[in-house]
Amino acid sequence: MSDRPLQAKSALAGLAVPGRYGPPGEPGVTIAERAGLGLATVAGRKGGPLRAAVKGSYGLDLPDGSAVVDGGEVSFVGYGPGQWLAVSGTFAGETLARDLAQRLRGLASISDQSGGRTVLRVKGPRARDVLAKGLPIDLHPSVFSPGSAATSTISLMGVQLWQVDDAPTYDIALFRSVSASFWRWLTASAAEFGYEVTTS
């Protein structure tokens, strides 16, 4: 029996192999798994001063509706009335859910999602074209820009998607159970533009 602690394994192990794929030239899309993030759902309890607590604890205003706010340590992605997905590279794994539960005690229901979701970062000049092949919403910059977020489906798989910057860069959170299927769809859709898989 080994004394080594158990290590989390990516749902994309063996699939997300770093390298350059597709036609030669500058890749139109770069894809990376955002491994090691802390993820947690936050559901506000009726009547509580949740917004003030989040402002005091994390220094940001919770977004209204489908939007994302980035506070550096923690980002909050709105996906329904009084509901957010919290994302953190600082508070890795279940540490985020514990921190939220402590700071927002009695104001919100917190559920750790770190082991149940995969987050991919898709960026580059052809990122919109790739996502448009399976996403039934308009990503044109006049209606979807940095700070915008959506809960939708891509190729019939449920996703939460938000725009990070004007590159454009998108983060996509999806259930771990469909990660491999989503990866195959994403890389097939990106192949015509050329894509690069990176580790960060």
TITIMI-699403 format. One record per residue: x, y, z of N, C-alpha, C in turn; residue in three letters. Coordinates in pm, whole numbers, plus 32768, in hexadecimal, padded with zeros to 4 digits. Layout:
N
XYZXYZXYZALA ...
//
This chain:
200
80547F8980008000800080008058807D8000MET 803880DC7FAA808881557F9D806181BC8006SER 80C68207803680AD82738095809882F8804FASP 80A582F77FC9809483737F7E8002839E7F81ARG 7FE884227F937F5D84517F917F2084427F06PRO 7E9E84327F027E5984287E837E6484AC7E37LEU 7E7984A37DB57E8485197D617E0C851E7D03GLN 7DD185957CF67D6185A47C987D9285917C0AALA 7D42854D7BBA7D6685337B2F7D0785807AD4LYS 7D3E85C37A737CEC860E7A157C9285B079C6SER 7C1885DE79AB7BBD859179567BF1858D78C6ALA 7C5285E378A77C8985E978207D1485A97816LEU 7D3A855E787D7DBC851B787A7DC484C07800ALA 7E2E84CE77B37E40847F773A7E0084BB76BFGLY 7DA9851E76D27D67856176617DA385EB7646LEU 7DB2863B76AF7DE586C376A07E7D86C0769CALA 7EB28691762C7F428682761C7F7B870375E0VAL 7FD787467627800E87C375F2804C87B07568PRO 8038881275128070880C748C80238863742CGLY 8050886673B1801588B773467FCF885872E5ARG 7F51887672C37F00881E72707EC0886C71FETYR 7EA2882571917E5F886471217EC0889E70BCGLY 7E8D88F270617EE189286FF67F54897C702CPRO 7FC089896FDE803389D8700C80118A6C7016PRO 80698AB5705880538B43706A802D8B6270FAGLY 800F8BDF71127FE98C0A71987F648BC971BEGLU 7F5B8B8B72367EDD8B4B725C7E6D8BB1726FPRO 7DF78B8F72427D858BE972547D4C8BE372E0GLY 7D6A8B7673287D328B6173AD7D9A8B1F7406VAL 7D9D8B4A74847DED8B0774EB7D8E8AD07554THR 7DA48A54757D7D4C8A1175DD7D9F89E27653ILE 7D7089FC76CC7DB589CD77437D5089A777AEALA 7D6C893C77F67D1B891D786B7D4D897278DFGLU 7CF089AF79277D1489FC799E7D0F899F7A16ARG 7D77894F7A247D7B88E97A8C7D9889277B14ALA 7D6988E47B7D7D89890D7C057D3789807C3CGLY 7CCF89A77BF67C7B8A157C267C2389E87C9CLEU 7BFD8A497CED7B928A347D4C7B108A607D0AGLY 7AA88A0D7D137A268A2C7CD879BA8A0E7D3FLEU 795A8A687D4B78ED8A527DA878728A9F7D7BALA 77FD8A657D8E77838AAE7D7477598AF87DF3THR 77228B6F7DE076F58BC47E4E76648BE77E33VAL 760B8BC07E8D757D8BDF7E8175548C357EF7ALA 75308CB37EDB750D8D0F7F45748D8CE97F8CGLY 74898CFE800E74118CE4805D73BD8D638063ARG 733D8D53805872E18DC5804E72EE8E2180C7LYS 72FB8EA080A772FA8F05811073808F208153GLY 73E88ED3813274688EE8817474BD8F50812FGLY 75188F91817975708FF8813E75E88FBA80F7PRO 75CD8F61809976398F19805676958F768009LEU 765C8FD47FC176AE902C7F6E7713907B7FC2ARG 76E790AA8032774190F6808A77B0909C80C0ALA 778F901F80DF77F28FC28113785A8FA080A9ALA 782F8F8D802D788C8F717FC178E68FE97FA8VAL 78AC905F7FAB78F990DA7F97796390E98004LYS 793B90D08081799990DC80EF7A04907180F1GLY 79E18FF880C57A3E8F8880CA7A9A8F7F8051SER 7A628F9D7FDB7AAE8F897F607AC290087F0ETYR 7A8890777F3C7AA090F77EFB7A5E910A7E75GLY 79EE90C77E5C79A990D87DDD791290D27DEFLEU 78CE91087D8B783C91077D89780C908D7D3BASP 77B4903E7D76777C8FCB7D3077358FFB7CB1LEU 774A8FB57C4277078FE07BC676738FC17BC9PRO 762790167B87759A8FFC7B71758B8FB37AEBASP 75408F497AE975288F037A6C75A48EBD7A37GLY 75A78EAB79B476128E607972768A8EB9795ASER 76E28EBD79BB775B8F0E79B277C38ED27A10ALA 78418EFD79FF78AC8ECF7A5678F68F477A8CVAL 791C8F3F7B0C79738FA47B4879ED8F5C7B7FVAL 7A628F9A7B6A7AE08F5D7B937B1C8FAF7C03ASP 7B2B8F717C767B668FB67CE87BF68F937D00GLY 7C368F527C9E7CC08F297CB17CC88E9F7CEFGLY 7CA88E957D707CAB8E137DB37C358DBB7D8DGLU 7BC08DFA7D7D7B468DB07D5F7AF78DFB7CF5VAL 7AC18DB27C957A638DEA7C3379DA8DAD7C4ESER 79728DFC7C3278E98DCA7C4178A38DD67BBAPHE 786D8D667B8B78258D607B0C77918D4F7B2AVAL 77408DB17B0676B08DA67B1D766F8D497AB9GLY 76178CF17AE975D48C967A8C75408C837AAATYR 750C8CC87B0B747D8CC27B29745F8D217B9BGLY 73E08D3D7BB573BE8D997C2373F88D697CA7PRO 744F8DB87CE1748B8D967D6274EA8D207D5DGLY 75228D017CE6757B8C8E7CD975F98CB47C8AGLN 766B8C847CBC76EA8CA37C7C77468C297C81TRP 77A18C237C20780F8BC57C25788A8C147C4FLEU 78C68BED7CBF79418C2D7CED79B88BDE7CB7ALA 7A1B8C277C847A908BEA7C457B0D8C2A7C80VAL 7B6E8BD77CA67BE78C0F7CE17C628BBC7CBFSER 7CCD8C027C9A7D4E8BC27C8C7D9E8BCC7D0DGLY 7D748C247D667DB88C367DE77D8D8BCD7E4CTHR 7D098BBB7E587CD28B567EB37CB78AD87E61PHE 7D1A8A827E587D0F8A0C7E017CB689A17E3EALA 7C7889527DE67C2788E17E127BBA890B7E73GLY 7BA488B57ED77B3788CE7F357B55893E7F98GLU 7BD089767F937BF389E77FE97B968A5D7FCFTHR 7B6F8A717F517B158AE07F307A8F8AD17F75LEU 7A538A5B7F6C79D08A457FAB79D98A5B8042ALA 7A458A2F80807A558A4381107A618AD78131ARG 7AAE8B2280E07ABF8BB080F87A398BFA80E8ASP 79F08BD9807D796D8C178068790D8BF880DALEU 790A8B79810378AE8B50816E78CC8B9A81F0ALA 794D8BB1820B79728BF98285794C8C8C827CGLN 796D8CCB820C79568D5B820178C38D7F81EAARG 78788D2381AD77EC8D41818C778C8CED81E0LEU 77B98CC3825477698C6D82AB76DE8CA982C5ARG 76788C5782AB75EE8C8182C475B18CD68257GLY 76028CFD81F275D18D55818875BF8D0E8103LEU 76028C9B80F275FD8C54807276168BC08088ALA 75E08B71802D75FE8AE3802A76728ACF7FC8SER 76DA8A897FF677548A767FA9776489E27F87ILE 778589C77F09779C893C7EE0781E89347E8FSER 787C88E47EC078FB88D37E7A78E5888E7DF4ASP 791D88C57D8A7911888D7D037999886B7CC7GLN 7A0288757D177A8A886A7CE27AA687E47CA0SER 7A7187787CD67A8A86F57C9D7A2586CC7C33GLY 79BC871B7C24795086F47BCA794A87417B48GLY 79A387A27B3779A087F37ABD7A2B88017A81ARG 7A2B88197A007AA5883879B67A9688C67981THR 7B02891379867B01899A794E7B6A89A178E0VAL 7B3E89C9786A7B9989DA77F87BA38A6D77D3LEU 7C198A9777AB7C2D8B1F77777C438B1476E1ARG 7BF08B5A76967BF78B5B76047C0F8BEB75D9VAL 7C7C8C03758F7C9A8C8C75697CD98C8F74DFLYS 7CD68D0774A57D138D1A74237CB48D5973C0GLY 7CEA8D84734D7C998DCE72EB7C258D7D72B0PRO 7C2B8CF772B67BBE8CA7727E7B6A8C6472ECARG 7B7C8C8E73687B328C4F73D67A9B8C5C73C4ALA 7A6D8CD2739B79DD8CE3738579AA8C857319ARG 79F68C7872AC79CD8C22723D79C08B91726AASP 7A1D8B6672BF7A198ADC72F1799E8AC77347VAL 79888B1F73A779188B0D740378928B1C73BDLEU 788D8B6F7355780F8B84730C77DE8B0572C8ALA 78358AA472B5780C8A27727677AE89D572CFLYS 77AF89F07351775889A173A9770B89F1740FGLY 77258A74741776E88AC8747F76768B197445LEU 75FD8B0D747B758A8B52744175768BE17474PRO 75E38C26749775D68CB274BE763A8D05746DILE 76228D86746676738DE1741676EA8E127468ASP 77628DF7743877DB8E24747B78168EA2743CLEU 77CC8EE273E277FF8F5D73A478218FC27413HIS 78939008740678BD90637471785B90D27491PRO 77FE90EF7438779A915674567734912774BDSER 772990A374D076C7906E753077059013759AVAL 77808FE4758277C38F8B75E278548FB575E6PHE 787C8FF076567900902D7662793F900376E7SER 79BA9030770579F6900C77857999902E77F9PRO 79868FCC785179298FDA78C078A28F9978A6GLY 78858F78782778098F33780678148E9F782ASER 77A28E63784C779D8DD5786E771A8D9B783CALA 77188D18782C769F8CD577FF769E8C467832ALA 76268C15784E76108B87786A75C48B5277F3THR 75FE8AF077AD75C38AC4772F75EE8A357713SER 75E68A0F76967618898D766B767589A375F4THR 76D8894C75EB772E89477575772B88B77545ILE 76FD88A474CC76ED881E749576A187C574F6SER 763387FB752C75D687B5758676108796760FLEU 768387D0763276BE87BD76B676B4883E7705MET 768388357780767088AB77D276F388EB77FBGLY 76FA897077ED777489BA780E77518A3E7853VAL 77B28A70789D77B48AFB78C7782C8B397883GLN 78168BAA7842787D8BE977F178858C7C7816LEU 78FF8CB07820790F8D3F783779898D7177EATRP 79818DF177C279ED8E2C77747A4D8E7477D0GLN 7ACF8E5577BF7B378E8A78177B708F0D77E1VAL 7B8B8F12775D7BC88F8977237BA28F947690ASP 7BDE8FF8764E7BBD901575C27C0A8FC1755DASP 7C5D8F6575897CB28F19752B7C698ED674B6ALA 7BF48E9774C47BAA8E8575417BD58E067589PRO 7BC48E09760E7BDD8D9476627B5D8D7076ABTHR 7B398CF076A77AC28CBE76EB7AE98C4E774BTYR 7AAC8C4E77C07AB58BDC781B7A318B917813ASP 7A3A8B0D781079C48AB8780279C78A507870ILE 79628A4F78C7795689EB793078EB89857907ALA 790C8907791678AE889D78F278BE88297952LEU 785987D37956785F876179AF78CE87027985PHE 791486CF79E77984867379CF795985FC7978ARG 78DF85CD798B78B08555794578AA856578ADSER 78A085E2787D789A85F777EC791A863477B6VAL 7981863C780879FD868077E07A3C86427765SER 7A4585BE77607A85857D76EE7A368596766EALA 79B1858B7676795D85A57600796C863575D2SER 796E86917632797C871E760F7A04873775CEPHE 7A6C86FA76047AF2870C75CC7AF686DF753ATRP 7AB9866D751E7AB9863B74947A6E869A7438ARG 79FD86D0746979B2873174177A0687AF7401TRP 7A4487E2746C7A8F886074647B0588557406LEU 7B5287EA74107BC987DE73BB7BA287C3732ATHR 7B35877973157B078764728A7AD987E8724EALA 7A97883B729E7A6588BD726D7AD789207255SER 7B43891272A17BB5896E72947C1789437228ALA 7C0D88C871F97C74888F71A27C8988E27123ALA 7C20891670E77C30895E70687C7F89DF7078GLU 7C7E8A1770F17CC58A9571097D528A7F713DPHE 7D708A0471647DED89E771A87DDF8A0C723BGLY 7E0C89B372937E0289D273217E7D899F736BTYR 7E9689DD73DB7F0489B574317ECC899374BBGLU 7EF8892174F17ED288F875787F46891B75D3VAL 7F2A8967763D7F91898C769D7F6A895A7727THR 7FC5896877877FAB8935780D7F7D89A0786FTHR 7F6F8A1C783F7F418A84789A7EF68AEF784FSER 
//
